[in-house]
Structure formats: C-alpha cells, structure tokens
Amino acid sequence: MAALVGISLGRVKIGKKSLEGTVACFITCFLIGIVLFWRIPLFEYVALVGAMSAAIVELWAPLNVDDNFTIPVLSAVMLQMICWRIQMGVYSFCLHNQAVMTEVLNLRSI
C-alpha cells in the first residue's frame, strides 16, 4: 500500500521514500491492527505502536535491507515488547487468534 500511494501521490520526499507513502503504511497497519487485536486489552495501544513501528521502519530502511523483510521482523519485535508491557504474552495472542479463526470458520459454514 505504501508503494502504491508513494509512487502515485508522493510529493514530499524523505530520502528515497515519500511522506504520503509512509502515512499510507501507518493507516493501513493501524486498521489491520485494530481488526487483529480488537479482543485484547488496550488493543488500540497495541495497534498504534505496531503501526508506528512499521511506518518508521518503512521510512528508515535500515542497512538497505529489503523492507519486505525488515517491516514484519522489527514490527513483531516491537509488538512483543508492547505485549510484555501490558502483560499479554504470545500464548494469549495465539489463543485470541485461534478464537477469531474459529468464529470466521463458523460464520462461513452458515
């Protein structure tokens, strides 16, 4: 999403990236985070931090490594740190995702 918006609408350049693409990355990641984390405590906080970390990594592009690798890895590290901060470990998140997938599969069978 960031590349599509940045290439087509990007006017303000920050290094090789555009401000518009970074904002599109943030908005997309935040909305996906809201959908994924809506059942956990402080879900908006988790989604906000995850989206901010993804947007910063997308803009920063550490060590000229492909951002298709760095964004998920560094965002996952940041999300894990936030989950530790609010005392929600990976196990709770996996249980949450399992419950969501069960609901989706049950809705699909109706």
C-alpha positions as CSV (number, residue, x, y, z in Angstrom):
1,M,0.0,0.0,0.0
2,A,2.8,2.4,0.9
3,A,4.5,1.8,-2.5
4,L,1.2,2.3,-4.4
5,V,0.4,5.6,-2.7
6,G,4.0,6.8,-2.6
7,I,4.6,6.3,-6.3
8,S,1.3,7.7,-7.4
9,L,0.7,10.5,-4.9
10,G,4.1,11.1,-3.3
11,R,5.3,14.7,-3.5
12,V,7.2,15.2,-0.2
13,K,10.4,13.1,-0.4
14,I,12.2,11.9,2.7
15,G,15.3,10.2,1.4
16,K,14.1,7.6,-1.2
17,K,10.6,7.4,0.3
18,S,7.7,9.7,0.4
19,L,5.8,11.1,3.3
20,E,2.5,10.1,1.7
21,G,3.6,6.5,1.3
22,T,4.7,6.4,4.9
23,V,1.3,7.8,6.1
24,A,-0.5,5.2,3.9
25,C,1.7,2.5,5.5
26,F,0.7,3.8,9.0
27,I,-3.0,4.0,8.3
28,T,-3.1,0.5,6.7
29,C,-1.1,-1.1,9.5
30,F,-3.3,0.7,12.1
31,L,-6.5,-0.5,10.6
32,I,-5.2,-4.1,10.2
33,G,-4.0,-3.9,13.8
34,I,-7.5,-2.8,15.1
35,V,-9.0,-5.8,13.3
36,L,-6.5,-8.3,14.6
37,F,-6.2,-7.1,18.2
38,W,-9.8,-5.9,18.9
39,R,-10.4,-8.5,21.6
40,I,-7.3,-7.9,23.7
41,P,-6.9,-5.3,26.5
42,L,-5.6,-2.0,25.2
43,F,-6.0,-3.1,21.6
44,E,-5.8,0.4,20.2
45,Y,-2.5,1.0,22.0
46,V,-1.1,-2.2,20.6
47,A,-2.3,-1.3,17.1
48,L,-0.9,2.2,17.3
49,V,2.5,1.1,18.4
50,G,2.6,-1.7,15.8
51,A,1.6,0.8,13.0
52,M,4.1,3.4,14.2
53,S,6.9,0.9,14.3
54,A,6.0,-0.4,10.8
55,A,5.8,3.1,9.4
56,I,9.2,4.2,10.9
57,V,10.9,1.0,9.7
58,E,9.4,1.5,6.2
59,L,10.7,5.1,6.1
60,W,14.1,4.3,7.7
61,A,15.0,1.2,5.7
62,P,17.8,0.0,8.0
63,L,21.1,-1.1,6.3
64,N,19.4,-1.0,2.9
65,V,17.8,-4.4,3.6
66,D,14.5,-5.0,1.7
67,D,11.6,-3.6,3.7
68,N,9.5,-6.7,3.0
69,F,11.8,-8.4,5.5
70,T,12.5,-5.6,8.0
71,I,9.0,-4.3,8.5
72,P,7.5,-7.7,9.7
73,V,10.5,-8.6,11.8
74,L,11.1,-5.3,13.5
75,S,7.4,-4.7,14.0
76,A,7.0,-8.1,15.5
77,V,9.8,-7.4,18.0
78,M,8.1,-4.1,18.9
79,L,4.7,-5.8,19.2
80,Q,6.2,-8.4,21.5
81,M,7.7,-5.7,23.7
82,I,4.3,-4.0,23.9
83,C,2.6,-7.2,24.8
84,W,5.1,-7.8,27.6
85,R,4.5,-4.3,28.8
86,I,0.7,-4.9,29.1
87,Q,1.3,-8.4,30.5
88,M,-0.1,-10.2,27.5
89,G,2.3,-12.9,26.1
90,V,2.4,-14.7,22.8
91,Y,0.3,-17.5,24.2
92,S,-2.6,-15.2,24.9
93,F,-2.3,-13.7,21.4
94,C,-2.3,-17.2,19.9
95,L,-5.4,-18.1,21.8
96,H,-7.1,-14.9,20.7
97,N,-6.3,-15.7,17.0
98,Q,-7.5,-19.2,17.4
99,A,-10.8,-17.9,18.7
100,V,-11.1,-15.4,15.8
101,M,-10.4,-18.1,13.2
102,T,-12.9,-20.4,14.8
103,E,-15.6,-17.7,14.6
104,V,-14.7,-17.0,11.0
105,L,-14.9,-20.7,10.1
106,N,-18.3,-21.0,11.9
107,L,-19.6,-17.9,10.1
108,R,-18.5,-19.4,6.8
109,S,-20.4,-22.6,7.4
110,I,-23.7,-20.7,8.0
